[in-house]
Amino acid sequence: MTGKVIVVGAGIIGATAALRLAEAGWDVAICDGNAPGSEAGASYGNGGWISPASIIPMSMPGLWRKVPGFLLDRNGPLTIDWRSLPQLTPWLLRFLWAGASKTRVRRTAKLLSFLLHDGPERHLELARKTGQEQLVLQKGLLYAYPDRASFEAEALSWELRRENGVAYAEWNETEIRRRLPALGPAYRFAIHVVNGAHCRDTGGYVAGIVDAARRKGVQFHQSAVTAILDGVTPQAVLESGETLSADRIVVAAGIHSGRLLRPLGVRIPMQSERGYHVTVTSGQTPFEIPVMPSTGRMANTPTDMGLRLSGQVELATVDKPPNWERAQVLQRHALASYPYLSTDKTPRLRLWMGHRPSTPDGLPVIGPLSRHPSLIAAFGHGHVGIAAAPKTADLVLDALENRISGEARPFLPSRFRQ
Ligand SMILES: Cc1cc2nc3c(=O)[nH]c(=O)nc-3n(C[C@H](O)[C@H](O)[C@H](O)COP(=O)(O)OP(=O)(O)OC[C@H]3O[C@@H](n4cnc5c(N)ncnc54)[C@H](O)[C@@H]3O)c2cc1C
């Protein structure tokens, strides 16, 4: 079965889906108000980690006890803007509930593993077929700790990873100094997730995927969709004044997807977990394996632009201006983690803020909308949109062709009451 499909949004999810659908013979148009991979999307400035270990939800047992601290702590990895609390509270309660027991997080980890376990291999293949082999490298990913005790304090996370087949090797202090001398002496124990991969320029990668899709006949319209209409045939009304019709519409507009669907009576709970990056564009990055130091909880990734420090979770409404103090927290942690950075007295830095499109249950929303089966959701990937994109593209194709496997059902939008 094939036909005409419009993909709304040219971030990693929309771009990868558009290419996959075109390969399967669909006649694809993709619309975005911005250029593919532009700074406006979360896909531009993320950590670029393609980790089979990213299956641990943010909401874990006991998190609720820490919430008052998050409202006050200026240096922690998670903050909540208290002025946004009235809008955030319903989402926040569901978020905390999703992580309230070991059974719940075990289920979430297993479902995320279905999307992520072979993410590195899928991305290597995607990079190859879009002519971007130089952007996706499989050198493993390093989770660094001050000592073994701090690693053991995260026992549940690593237990879940082991249960889901994540392969890793322990590095002792000697191994760390030998293989990653740039990492400071405060880190004496590390876990190397051996088949983890990373992307050296996620914005460029997305643009390259859209270019490859265009070579396969996909039409790109640089215009935002102002409305989605669901009649005899679904239609997308573009800001340019044009109206496009198709057999199906895939909604992959990241954090803005909810706003586009609301006029149709579709209410998917989604909030922005805002994140930041600082890219040190001056000097060389003297290591090739991305690192996540446990103390700063940030992804430190060697990129084509320099060392990218990305992280922070700031729960605040989408329209709030960026709070650049969050980026300074990342920078402070980096200075403490990599002594070589302090030798550069006038570093050149680029700062960025983006919106992780996050559902309260920590799972993306993929599949047809119950009351609008011609509209396919492909959003809500939170912290793992890059890693999960190729598998998501396959699930979008299955949804378009009315094949929903048992394993794909937990991601359906119908899990949220409309
Ligand atoms: C700091 C940070 C670090 C992260 N690190 C990682 C990581 O290491 N690994 C990982 O896997 N994930 C990571 N993520 C998460 C990842 O970036 C996201 O899950 C992913 O980029 C979401 O992709 P998307 O395509 O759904 O959304 P986006 O990339 O936001 O794309 C949505 C697109 O839709 C367009 N759009 C919006 N409204 C409209 C409209 N009305 N009409 C047409 N187009 C529209 C936008 O312009 C945009 O291009 C991180 C996120 C952040 C913020």
The ligand as an ORCA input file, in Angstrom:
! r2SCAN-3c Opt
* xyz 0 1
  C      20.145     19.645     25.524
  C      19.588     18.425     24.837
  C      20.386     17.281     24.729
  C      19.879     16.132     24.107
  N      20.710     15.063     23.911
  C      20.266     13.972     23.222
  C      21.138     12.908     22.913
  O      22.337     12.942     23.247
  N      20.641     11.834     22.238
  C      19.319     11.766     21.844
  O      18.912     10.750     21.262
  N      18.474     12.800     22.074
  C      18.917     13.898     22.747
  N      18.073     14.955     22.986
  C      16.676     14.838     22.576
  C      16.515     15.065     21.071
  O      17.201     16.217     20.677
  C      15.013     15.193     20.736
  O      14.288     14.103     21.269
  C      14.811     15.196     19.222
  O      15.641     16.141     18.608
  C      13.356     15.486     18.872
  O      13.263     15.497     17.474
  P      11.949     15.993     16.725
  O      12.210     15.815     15.298
  O      10.774     15.319     17.351
  O      11.807     17.524     17.139
  P      12.600     18.814     16.626
  O      14.014     18.517     16.370
  O      12.296     19.897     17.602
  O      11.949     19.110     15.230
  C      10.644     19.573     15.087
  C      10.586     20.353     13.807
  O       9.230     20.727     13.599
  C       9.217     22.022     13.086
  N       7.903     22.610     13.335
  C       7.379     23.069     14.497
  N       6.149     23.541     14.309
  C       5.881     23.390     12.986
  C       4.757     23.701     12.176
  N       3.698     24.279     12.695
  N       4.815     23.410     10.867
  C       5.911     22.802     10.317
  N       7.005     22.499     11.060
  C       6.984     22.778     12.368
  C      10.357     22.730     13.791
  O      10.785     23.879     13.035
  C      11.396     21.639     13.837
  O      12.261     21.670     12.732
  C      18.556     16.121     23.616
  C      17.759     17.284     23.697
  C      18.270     18.421     24.281
  C      17.421     19.666     24.334
*
